[in-house]
Amino acid sequence: MENEKLEFCKMQIGEILEGRIIDFVNTLHGAAIIFNRNAGGKNELLGLNQVGLKRVFKGALEEKKIIRGKTIFILSFLETIQTKQGNPFNHYELKIVNIYNGKNEIKTYISKDFESISDFEVIKILEN
């Protein structure tokens, strides 16, 4: 996988992205998730360079709900709002699905509920 050229995926408002989390990596653009939309398909990158994305993944990372190669995520791009400074801010909803003993455990995280996390913190949490 080291020599594999991965493409960053892009999302539009209302779009839902689903896949299996393969790994987390540091890129020139910051932390990113390597994921696969379907078994045997091509791996893609989901960059965590937006504050809203970092927020939703922060909860799952801190609660240690992400298991590399096993966890399935469902990410919904909810909306873009304007901040008080007039900048756009994207809100996301993340569902993490893990299967334990044949039962699905589903946990939901919404960007409005969490503070942001830096790229350094993402990688630090993953290394522990």
C-alpha positions as CSV (number, residue, x, y, z in Angstrom):
1,M,0.0,0.0,0.0
2,E,3.0,2.3,0.5
3,N,3.5,2.8,-3.2
4,E,-0.2,3.1,-3.9
5,K,-1.3,6.6,-5.2
6,L,-4.4,7.5,-3.3
7,E,-6.9,10.2,-4.4
8,F,-8.7,12.5,-2.0
9,C,-12.5,12.2,-2.2
10,K,-14.7,15.3,-2.2
11,M,-18.1,15.7,-0.7
12,Q,-21.1,18.0,-1.5
13,I,-23.8,19.1,0.9
14,G,-26.3,16.3,1.4
15,E,-23.9,13.6,0.2
16,I,-23.3,10.5,2.3
17,L,-19.9,8.7,2.2
18,E,-19.6,5.2,3.5
19,G,-16.6,2.9,3.8
20,R,-14.3,0.8,5.9
21,I,-11.5,2.6,7.8
22,I,-8.2,1.1,6.7
23,D,-5.8,3.5,8.4
24,F,-5.0,7.1,9.4
25,V,-2.0,8.9,7.8
26,N,-0.3,12.2,7.8
27,T,-0.2,13.9,4.4
28,L,1.2,17.2,3.1
29,H,-2.3,18.5,3.8
30,G,-2.7,17.2,7.3
31,A,-4.2,14.0,8.8
32,A,-6.3,11.8,6.5
33,I,-8.2,8.5,6.6
34,I,-7.5,5.8,4.2
35,F,-10.8,4.1,3.5
36,N,-12.4,1.6,1.1
37,R,-16.0,2.1,-0.1
38,N,-16.4,-1.6,-1.0
39,A,-14.5,-4.8,-0.3
40,G,-11.8,-5.3,-2.9
41,G,-12.2,-1.8,-4.3
42,K,-9.7,0.9,-4.6
43,N,-8.6,2.8,-1.4
44,E,-9.2,6.5,-1.2
45,L,-8.3,9.3,1.2
46,L,-10.6,11.5,3.3
47,G,-8.7,14.5,4.4
48,L,-9.4,15.8,7.9
49,N,-8.3,19.3,7.0
50,Q,-11.7,20.9,7.7
51,V,-12.6,21.7,11.3
52,G,-16.0,20.1,11.1
53,L,-14.4,16.8,10.0
54,K,-11.9,16.9,12.8
55,R,-14.6,17.5,15.3
56,V,-16.7,14.5,14.4
57,F,-13.7,12.2,14.3
58,K,-12.4,13.6,17.6
59,G,-15.2,11.9,19.7
60,A,-14.7,8.5,18.0
61,L,-10.9,8.7,18.4
62,E,-11.0,9.7,22.0
63,E,-13.6,7.0,22.8
64,K,-11.4,4.5,20.9
65,K,-14.3,3.4,18.7
66,I,-12.3,3.1,15.6
67,I,-10.6,-0.2,14.8
68,R,-8.4,-0.1,11.8
69,G,-9.5,-2.5,9.0
70,K,-12.8,-3.2,10.8
71,T,-14.8,-0.1,11.6
72,I,-17.3,1.1,9.0
73,F,-18.1,4.8,8.9
74,I,-21.1,6.7,7.4
75,L,-20.3,10.4,7.0
76,S,-23.1,12.9,6.1
77,F,-22.3,16.4,5.0
78,L,-25.1,18.2,6.7
79,E,-24.8,21.9,5.9
80,T,-22.5,24.9,5.5
81,I,-23.2,27.9,7.7
82,Q,-21.6,31.3,7.9
83,T,-19.5,32.1,11.0
84,K,-19.7,35.5,12.7
85,Q,-16.6,36.4,10.7
86,G,-18.4,35.6,7.4
87,N,-16.4,32.4,6.8
88,P,-18.1,29.2,5.7
89,F,-18.2,26.3,8.2
90,N,-19.2,22.8,7.3
91,H,-21.2,20.6,9.7
92,Y,-21.0,16.8,9.5
93,E,-22.6,13.7,11.1
94,L,-20.5,10.6,11.6
95,K,-21.8,7.2,12.4
96,I,-19.3,4.6,13.5
97,V,-20.4,0.9,13.1
98,N,-18.5,-1.9,14.8
99,I,-19.6,-5.5,14.9
100,Y,-19.0,-7.3,18.2
101,N,-20.1,-11.0,18.6
102,G,-22.5,-10.6,15.6
103,K,-24.2,-7.5,16.9
104,N,-23.8,-4.0,15.4
105,E,-22.7,-1.2,17.7
106,I,-23.6,2.2,16.2
107,K,-22.3,5.5,17.7
108,T,-23.2,8.9,16.3
109,Y,-21.1,12.0,16.4
110,I,-22.2,15.5,15.2
111,S,-19.7,18.3,14.6
112,K,-21.8,20.8,16.6
113,D,-21.2,18.7,19.7
114,F,-17.4,18.7,19.7
115,E,-14.5,21.1,19.8
116,S,-11.9,20.9,17.1
117,I,-8.8,18.8,17.3
118,S,-5.4,19.4,15.6
119,D,-3.7,17.1,13.1
120,F,-1.0,16.5,15.7
121,E,-3.6,15.4,18.3
122,V,-5.2,13.0,15.8
123,I,-1.9,11.2,15.1
124,K,-1.0,11.3,18.8
125,I,-4.3,9.6,19.8
126,L,-3.8,6.9,17.1
127,E,-0.3,6.1,18.3
128,N,-1.4,5.4,21.9
